[in-house]
Amino acid sequence: MLSVEALATAGDEIAAFLKGNGAAALSAFDIERYVGALLEDGSFSSADSFIHSTAKVHPTAIVSRSILLAGAEVHEFASIRNTIMFPSARVGHAGEIARSILGPGVSLPRFNYVGSSILGAGVRFGGCVSVATRRFDDGSVLLQSGSGHHSTGRTKFGAIVGEHTIVGFGVHINPGITIGRRCLISPLVDLRVSIEDDQIVLLGQNVHVRPRLGRFQS
């Protein structure tokens, strides 16, 4: 069991690892070695949180068993638990973040759910993005990457998102997905496959425009 103090000390190492390695090429061994203890409920030995003096937490927000480093922001009615927020990471109105690492400058504006995930530096989500963490059969989540599938050994595991990726409004990300650096995910995508660096994911749809029949009474 890691203490809050030990996790705070390990923060620079985790940040350097994310910056140097990105998201898409992590192996199950890497996850276990660097962040495994952060992805399980009760990984903190204390119920208290470490909140840097320059971090901002709205009075209506709930922060438990978490570390908020310099300049982190948690806005109204948000819930943060078992999570590390690196400098200048922001969680907006009514967001829920659990068992996750938010890298430097991550922006999650409003009504987002992120569980058991790692978001690299500069990742931006639109509103109402959700990251699923469990399989229907409650089995071990498989991490998808370019080298295949790797068992995480956990029944709860979300996504790993590389640096400076932008995820549009209403996107749903399935468990075990890895997204590379500098990607763009368009709004309302249901992302079921992992993607490499510098990719754009677009939602295909057919839009039909027809004459309007009748008219409303004024």
C-alpha positions, -999 to 999 in steps of 0.1 A, spaced: 0 0 0 14 34 -10 11 64 13 0 98 0 35 110 8 51 83 -12 28 89 -42 36 126 -41 73 118 -42 68 94 -71 49 121 -91 79 134 -111 89 98 -121 54 91 -134 52 124 -153 86 118 -169 75 83 -179 43 95 -195 62 122 -214 89 99 -226 68 69 -236 34 83 -245 4 60 -243 2 35 -272 32 13 -264 27 5 -228 29 -32 -218 11 -49 -190 45 -50 -171 49 -12 -175 14 -6 -161 20 -28 -131 54 -12 -124 45 24 -128 8 29 -120 -8 -3 -109 -12 7 -73 -31 38 -84 -58 19 -102 -74 0 -74 -98 13 -48 -81 17 -14 -46 22 -29 -40 51 -5 -33 43 31 -48 76 43 -83 90 38 -67 124 35 -57 141 2 -26 162 -6 -38 195 -22 -11 219 -32 -15 255 -19 -20 268 -55 -46 242 -65 -82 254 -66 -111 232 -53 -146 246 -54 -165 243 -21 -191 220 -37 -165 196 -51 -155 163 -34 -118 153 -33 -109 121 -15 -76 100 -13 -61 121 -41 -31 143 -49 -36 177 -66 -4 193 -76 4 230 -84 -23 248 -103 -48 219 -105 -84 230 -106 -116 211 -95 -148 230 -103 -183 229 -89 -200 195 -80 -170 175 -94 -159 143 -76 -122 132 -75 -111 100 -58 -79 79 -58 -65 102 -85 -33 122 -92 -38 155 -109 -5 169 -122 1 207 -125 -26 227 -142 -49 197 -148 -85 208 -147 -118 190 -140 -150 210 -148 -185 211 -136 -199 178 -124 -170 157 -136 -163 123 -120 -127 111 -120 -117 78 -102 -85 58 -99 -68 78 -126 -37 99 -135 -43 133 -152 -11 146 -167 0 182 -168 -25 206 -185 -52 180 -190 -86 196 -195 -119 178 -187 -145 206 -190 -179 193 -178 -200 161 -172 -171 138 -179 -165 104 -164 -130 90 -164 -122 58 -144 -90 38 -140 -73 57 -168 -41 76 -177 -43 109 -196 -11 123 -209 0 159 -209 -22 184 -227 -51 159 -233 -84 178 -239 -119 163 -237 -151 179 -248 -182 177 -226 -200 145 -217 -172 122 -226 -172 88 -208 -145 62 -204 -159 28 -196 -140 6 -172 -157 -28 -170 -166 -57 -193 -201 -72 -193 -187 -105 -180 -166 -88 -153 -135 -105 -167 -100 -91 -168 -98 -61 -192 -75 -66 -221 -53 -36 -231 -53 -31 -268 -21 -18 -284 -2 -20 -316 16 -51 -304 -17 -70 -295 -38 -76 -264 -23 -76 -229 -42 -87 -198 -43 -60 -172 -53 -85 -145 -80 -61 -134 -117 -61 -138 -116 -22 -139 -94 -5 -164 -103 24 -186 -81 40 -213 -46 53 -219 -46 85 -239 -14 100 -254 -2 136 -251 -21 165 -267 -49 143 -280 -84 160 -284 -116 140 -277 -148 156 -289 -182 160 -273 -201 129 -263 -174 104 -272 -176 69 -255 -143 51 -250 -144 14 -243 -123 -4 -217 -87 -12 -225 -84 13 -254 -51 31 -261 -50 63 -280 -17 77 -293 -3 112 -292 -18 142 -310 -50 123 -322 -84 139 -328 -116 120 -320 -146 136 -335 -178 141 -315 -202 112 -306 -177 84 -317 -181 51 -298 -144 41 -298 -139 4 -298 -104 0 -312 -70 14 -303 -53 40 -325 -17 50 -331 -2 85 -330 -14 114 -352 -48 98 -363 -82 114 -369 -113 94 -360 -145 105 -378 -181 94 -373 -197 83 -405 -234 93 -408 -261 99 -435 -280 131 -431 -313 135 -451 -329 169 -456 -365 169 -468 -392 196 -473 -412 204 -442 -448 194 -446 -474 217 -430 -467 245 -407 -472 254 -371 -499 279 -363 -486 312 -352 
